[in-house]
Amino acid sequence: MASLGTADQVASSAAAATATGGRPRPEARKQLKGRGTNAWVAWAFLAPFALVFLVFLVAPLLYALYLSLYTKGLATGERFAGLDNYTRAFTDPSFLNGIWFVLRFTLVVIPVQMAVSLLAALVLDSLTSRFSRFSRLVIFVPYAIPAVIGALMWGFLYSPNFGPLQQIFGDSAPFLLADGGLFAGLTNVVTWQWAGYYMIIIYAALQGIDPAIYEAAKIDGATGLQVALRIKIPMVSSALVLILVFAVIGTLQFFTEPQVLRPISNGGITADITPNVYAFNLAFNYAQVNYASAIAFALGIVVFLGVYIFLFATRKRGGFLK
Amino acid sequence: MSVLSKPTAEAPARPAAPPPRRHDPRRQPRRWGSHLFLGFLVLYFILPLWFLVVASTKDAGGLFNGTGGALWFDQGFHFFENLSTLFTYNDGIYLKWLGNSLLYAFAAGIGATVLAVLAGYAFAKFDFPGRRLTFSLLLGAVMVPATALVIPTFVLLSRLELTNTAWAVILPSMLNPFGVYLMRVYAADGVPDELLDAARMDGAGEFRTFFSVALPLMRPAIVTVLLLSVVGTWNNYFLPLAVLSDSTKFPITVGLNLWQGLAGANNGGGTSLYALIIVGSLVSIIPLVIAFLGLQKYWQGGLAIGSLK
C-alpha cells in the first residue's frame, strides 16, 4: 500500500513545520511533543466511527462479495458458483454498454463542469462588486437542491408537453432525453447541479493565495490572463485534483438523474443505461440479488482502483495522498 | 500562540477560514465583460428556479396551455390553492415526507459529525499503534463511492430485518469518511499542541482536555461537516429508495419521485399531480436554501479545508 508511509509523512512534516516555524528553540523539536500517547484514549475516541465503519462499509462489502459468489435458482436454491457472476457481468452487453456509457459521459461532462466552475471562480475572484457576491450565491444554490428535484425541474423544462423548448421551436424542438439529445440533456442537468459546488471550492482556494504574489507579478509586467494561467491555476491545482476525483467518482456511479428522468424519456433512457441503474433494476425488479451484488462490487472495485491510481499518479500536486 | 498562527513557507496556511480580503482595495474599473459573463451564468443557474416559481402559480390547465408560455405567469393565480392541496392531498402525506426528511437528515448529520469530530481528533492528536494503517484505510474509504454500498447495505439490512425502518436510512448515512478527513486536517493545525499540553499539565484528563480545549477550537470545521452531512442525507435518493418500501416512511426526494411516476401514469385520482410536484419541489427546497444563505460565513471558509492541504 503506497499510502502507508504517507500519513506519517504528513504528520511529521506538520510537526516539524510547527517546531521550526513556531518555536525557535532547538530542543523543541523533540518528536511529537504535545501529542497524547495513551493508546486506549485514542481508541476510545476512534471507536464509535470504527464501529460504523465496520458495520456499514466493511460488512456490506464482504457480504456483497459473498453473495456475488453464489447463484440462486428457483429449483436449485442457493449454490456456490465461483466467479460465474463476474464472467457473466463482463460478457453481459447491458453491463458493458453501461460502463461504456458512463466512460463516455465522464469524458464529456467533467471537462464541461471543470471549465464552467474554474472560469466562474476566476471571474468571481477578480471582482469585488455587489453583483459578483450575488452571482456567487446564485451559482452555488443548486448544490442545496436535491438531485431528484433538479432532475425533475429540468425534466419539466425538456418536456414536449409544457416545456419552453416546445413553445419556442414548435415541432422541430430538440428532445433532450433521447437519441442525439440525451448526452447534452444529461450533461446540462449534472453541470447545473454541481458546477456551483466546485466553483466555491476553487474560489476558496483562490482567496487563500497571498496577494503579494499578484503585486510581484504586476511589477514584472504580467497581464491579467498571464496571472490567471501561470499563478492562479497552478496554485489551486490541489483543489482541482480534489474536485476531479469527486467528479469522477460521482459520474461513474451515475444513478439519480437517469433513474428520475427515465419514465419521461419515451424510452430514450433504458433500464441498463448506467451500471448502477442496471444493478438497481436487477435487484429490485428482477430479484437477481446475487448478480446485482456482483455488478455493484465489480463497479465499486473498478472505481476504487481507478481513483487510487489517478491519485497516486498526481500525488505531487494533489494534497490528498501527499 | 500568536507566533504559532503565523504560517511559514513549509506549513500550509491554517485551514481556518482565511480572513476575507479584497485583492485590491482601490476602486476597480467596471469590467463589463466579466459582469456580462456573470450575468449569463446567473440567468442559467436561476432558470429552473424561475420556472418553478412561475409554474407553482398555475393550475393543470395553465401548465399545459398557459397564455404566457412556460416561463411566464398565466392569467389565473393558483399558488395558494396549490399549496393547500399539497398539504391535504392523500391525508397530508407531503408533510409526513418533509418531517421524515428532517428527521433523517438531522439524526444522520449530527451522528456523522459527532463520529467525525472524535475520530478526526484522535488521528490528529494521538500517537497510537495502528494509526498509520487505520488512516490509510480511512483514505481508501473516501474513495469507495457511497452508491456502491447501497445494494450491499440493503441486502445486509434485509437479512437483519431492518429494512423499511428509519434506522435503515439514518445509520448507514452516519458513515462519512471525508468528514473524518476534514476534521483531522483541521485539528492538526487548528488545535495547537501547546494548548493541549498546558491543559494536561494543569491536571485535566484527556476527555476534559478534549471537551474544554479542543472542541471549541474545532467549531468552524464542525459546522462545515454538519452542514455537508445534513445536505448529503437530505439530498440522498438511492439509499432511501432501496431500503424503504412503505410510502409513509419516504423522505421528500423519494416521495416526489413517486408522484412523478403516478403523474406519468395518470393515476392522480382526479388531482393533477404535476401542479403538486411543482409546488412541492418549491416548498421542499426553501429550508436548505435559507440554511445555506444564512450560514454562509461558516461553510465558505470550511469548504476550503479539504483543498488547502
Interface residues (C-beta under 8 A of the other chain):
Chain A: M1 S3 L4 G5 T6 A7 D8 V10 A11 S13 A14 A16 A17 T18 T20 G21 G22 R23 L32 K33 G34 R35 G36 T37 N38 A39 V41 A42 W43 F45 L46 P48 F49 A50 V52 F53 V55 F56 L57 A59 P60 L61 Y63 A64 L67 V116 L119 A120 V123 L124 D125 S126 L127 T128 S129 F131 S132 F134 S135 L137 V138 I139 F140 V141 P142 Y143 A144 I145 P146 A147 V148 I149 G150 L152 M153 W154 G155 F156 L157 N161 F162 G163 P164 Q167 W192 G196 I200 I201 I202 A204 A205 Q207 G208 P211 Y214 V236 S238 A239 L242 V245 I249 G250 L252 Q253 F255 T256 Q259 V260 P263 I264 N276 A279 F280 A283 F284 V289 A292 S293 A296 F297 L299 G300 V303 F304 V307 Y308 L311 G319 F320 L321 K322
Chain B: V3 L4 K6 P7 T8 E10 A11 A13 P18 P20 R21 R22 H23 D24 Q28 R31 S34 H35 F37 L38 G39 L41 V42 Y44 F45 I46 L47 P48 L49 F51 L52 A55 L63 F64 G66 G69 A70 L71 V114 L115 A116 L118 A119 Y121 A122 F123 K125 F126 D127 F128 P129 R131 R132 L133 T134 F135 S136 L137 L139 G140 A141 M143 V144 P145 A146 T147 A148 L149 V150 I151 P152 T153 F154 V155 L156 R159 L171 P172 M174 L175 P177 V180 A188 D189 P192 D193 E194 L196 D197 E206 F207 F210 V231 W234 N235 Y237 F238 L241 A242 I252 T253 V254 L256 N257 Q260 G261 G264 I277 I278 S281 S284 I285 L288 V289 A291 F292 L293 Q296 Q300 G301 L303 A304 G306 S307 L308 K309
